[in-house]
Amino acid sequence: MKWRLLTYRTFSAFENMAIDEAIFRETAAKQKKPTLRFFGWSPPAVSIGYFQDLKEINLERCRDAGVDIVRRMTGGKAVYHRHEVAYSLTAPGSEKKFPDDIIRSYELISRGLARGLSMLGIGADPAADDCRGLPKKSPLSSACFFVPSARELLVGGKKICGSAQVRTRGGFLQHGSMLMVFDAPETVSLTLPSSSATVCSRLRNSVTAVNDLSAHAVSEQYLSLALQKGISEELGIEFSEGRLTASEKLLAHELVQKYASDAWNCQRRKEAFKAV
């Protein structure tokens, strides 16, 4: 059985998170085959982790710059989405390709992404463990890309991809951000409550991006294709290009209102989540 592929398209922050949740709910409830989706963000956005406080980012700067703010259903810290290819991989609990374990499934997906990067001449390796040396009160602690989590991808010790995962009994969704270009001052100004030259320098020394490493400029479509091939080879599966089902479209349309609401983004208020 081939897995579904949703090729690269851009959506708003609220649409992207609604689509991811709709696919996740439908996959978990109906034990549907896995889906790999690639996407971009238009306009640019900052996403925050499910448990994160909005005070950890620069709300005023985001609003002045026309940058949307959305809370993810996954954990982690703030990510600025602009020059990147985002991915989401959703699988039912019945899918035997994936271990029933967050870290080991993280590692498997990271190996697939790393294989894709290798096709572009970029050598990436999963981080061995979380980097725990950053104090909780550090001004950088709210920015996702400063600290690599276990099994996230590093190139020369610098983070290139940040990911997060959510699970129910019915399956899991992992989504993440593969950087194509990295602008440290812009990222700091949006994802941290305050900034300085020192903070920018530290973040610049901790992060890298595809087009900083590739010999030739890489497009979003080309990067998506390489990552798809890497995952396909690593997992030993084939993809078939598809589209959202009618029920996924309907559910995503309903969920957009949630992700655009203050009740969700400011207060983390959600409806009951049920899956088999």
Steps between C-alpha positions, in 0.01 A plus 500: 500500500634840402496789743335829406714797397371857514745707296632842600241778524482821703221582743444742786619399847142430609430286193822303542429405859136424418601272212753316716245443774231391253732241345608382846144461626382317190806273496470411867124447495483299177847339507571638155833454323780746590523844339810706426428869439733784398394863541598862534359798689344810342508751656802423725408382848628415844368177645524435871494170685182374663622574854686822417405840643440773241709733718808304388484654151489860377128544434525869413781443250309213335188712461694799363673275246177331387617163632221264604517322835359151548516243777593148388337186638853369557749607765830680467592864468446787258588459131508775239363362173611679186791362297442129555335179391271366770397137510247290689492123518186339640458129564241274665583292805470189285794600278782258582774705331513727804600405856242571770741747657550874447881504500544196276241619249665845507830333421354300211345808339818702558703233321265532202534879497878469532509260205308757297748774593787273401360502144572874504854444624415596858611266777263514797492288816236463772587663832584235759313656791320816601739784576419574862765765565276799424357654818118522510524876557733552203378761247545232233292231670181588310654460153470149357807503278749592771476161674489171306274236650593133496530363143446836329733567207835675532755595235842567646341534841247759377127435492336493156160347575267528798218251555224418748262210545154430642356155571172333588409133523403518134828628360736795484584813307849644472556832331808711461683786334797449264675836466596619152631842607563624854483863607613516864410867574151462350440172683616641832291816462182291458547190714666655804358775723823700470812483287863607489805456279626231738177302482498523118858382486432202725198397295691544171771268634240236591295483178563430132285471186485303175594787270793593724639149445399405145731577208198617299181679604228249587129567445222393735377244246845351447567475874159339554576241231837416658345461846222282359755274330706480818202392710389257230840330489553497876159348574483280191163632387350671192294817484204575280406864442156573640279773641294568808181298528161672517476428874852634564420819308179550696671441834795725410258777401336473842834489683632818335270698727656337804857571393417864418327558836631669814336223704751255352807717441481702821320268742576154354131415521406196293212263445516137610730299276385146432663234287479123508 
